[in-house]
């Protein structure tokens, strides 16, 4: 369940990165948002169910 939430958060952050690039934001704010998106994806894969019961 938490992996799905993290993947959804990553998608929202990725959309934020795209909007920041389009609006001409600073590289710092784009970079911070992109790093948070990557961390959310990594966390999603870390909490991915392994299938073991």
LUMMILUM-719135 format. One record per residue (C-alpha): x, y, z; residue number from 0; residue in one letter; chain. Coordinates in nm, 2 decimals. Each point is the difference from the previous one (the first is absolute). Layout:
# residues N
<X:X Y:Y Z:Z n:NUM res:A chain:A>
...
This chain:
# residues 53
<X:0.00 Y:0.00 Z:0.00 n:0 res:X chain:A>
<X:0.27 Y:0.25 Z:0.09 n:1 res:X chain:A>
<X:0.18 Y:-0.08 Z:-0.32 n:2 res:X chain:A>
<X:-0.30 Y:0.12 Z:-0.20 n:3 res:X chain:A>
<X:-0.01 Y:0.32 Z:0.20 n:4 res:X chain:A>
<X:0.37 Y:0.06 Z:-0.07 n:5 res:X chain:A>
<X:-0.04 Y:-0.07 Z:-0.37 n:6 res:X chain:A>
<X:-0.30 Y:0.25 Z:-0.01 n:7 res:X chain:A>
<X:0.21 Y:0.25 Z:0.18 n:8 res:X chain:A>
<X:0.28 Y:-0.05 Z:-0.25 n:9 res:X chain:A>
<X:-0.24 Y:0.06 Z:-0.28 n:10 res:X chain:A>
<X:-0.12 Y:0.33 Z:0.15 n:11 res:X chain:A>
<X:0.35 Y:0.11 Z:0.06 n:12 res:X chain:A>
<X:0.10 Y:-0.09 Z:-0.36 n:13 res:X chain:A>
<X:-0.29 Y:0.21 Z:-0.12 n:14 res:X chain:A>
<X:0.13 Y:0.28 Z:0.22 n:15 res:X chain:A>
<X:0.34 Y:-0.03 Z:-0.16 n:16 res:X chain:A>
<X:-0.15 Y:0.03 Z:-0.34 n:17 res:X chain:A>
<X:-0.20 Y:0.31 Z:0.10 n:18 res:X chain:A>
<X:0.31 Y:0.16 Z:0.16 n:19 res:X chain:A>
<X:0.20 Y:-0.05 Z:-0.31 n:20 res:X chain:A>
<X:-0.28 Y:0.15 Z:-0.22 n:21 res:X chain:A>
<X:-0.03 Y:0.30 Z:0.23 n:22 res:X chain:A>
<X:0.38 Y:0.07 Z:0.00 n:23 res:X chain:A>
<X:0.06 Y:-0.06 Z:0.37 n:24 res:X chain:A>
<X:0.35 Y:-0.02 Z:0.14 n:25 res:X chain:A>
<X:0.21 Y:-0.30 Z:-0.05 n:26 res:X chain:A>
<X:0.02 Y:-0.05 Z:0.38 n:27 res:X chain:A>
<X:-0.38 Y:-0.03 Z:0.05 n:28 res:X chain:A>
<X:-0.02 Y:-0.23 Z:-0.30 n:29 res:X chain:A>
<X:0.28 Y:-0.21 Z:0.13 n:30 res:X chain:A>
<X:-0.15 Y:-0.03 Z:0.35 n:31 res:X chain:A>
<X:-0.33 Y:-0.10 Z:-0.13 n:32 res:X chain:A>
<X:0.16 Y:-0.26 Z:-0.24 n:33 res:X chain:A>
<X:0.20 Y:-0.15 Z:0.29 n:34 res:X chain:A>
<X:-0.31 Y:-0.03 Z:0.21 n:35 res:X chain:A>
<X:-0.17 Y:-0.18 Z:-0.29 n:36 res:X chain:A>
<X:0.29 Y:-0.24 Z:-0.04 n:37 res:X chain:A>
<X:0.00 Y:-0.07 Z:0.38 n:38 res:X chain:A>
<X:-0.38 Y:-0.07 Z:-0.01 n:39 res:X chain:A>
<X:0.05 Y:-0.25 Z:-0.29 n:40 res:X chain:A>
<X:0.29 Y:-0.17 Z:0.19 n:41 res:X chain:A>
<X:-0.22 Y:-0.02 Z:0.31 n:42 res:X chain:A>
<X:-0.28 Y:-0.14 Z:-0.20 n:43 res:X chain:A>
<X:0.22 Y:-0.28 Z:-0.13 n:44 res:X chain:A>
<X:0.15 Y:-0.05 Z:0.35 n:45 res:X chain:A>
<X:-0.35 Y:-0.07 Z:0.15 n:46 res:X chain:A>
<X:-0.11 Y:-0.20 Z:-0.30 n:47 res:X chain:A>
<X:-0.16 Y:-0.32 Z:0.12 n:48 res:X chain:A>
<X:0.24 Y:-0.29 Z:-0.04 n:49 res:X chain:A>
<X:-0.27 Y:-0.26 Z:-0.04 n:50 res:X chain:A>
<X:0.11 Y:-0.20 Z:0.30 n:51 res:X chain:A>
<X:-0.28 Y:-0.08 Z:0.25 n:52 res:X chain:A>
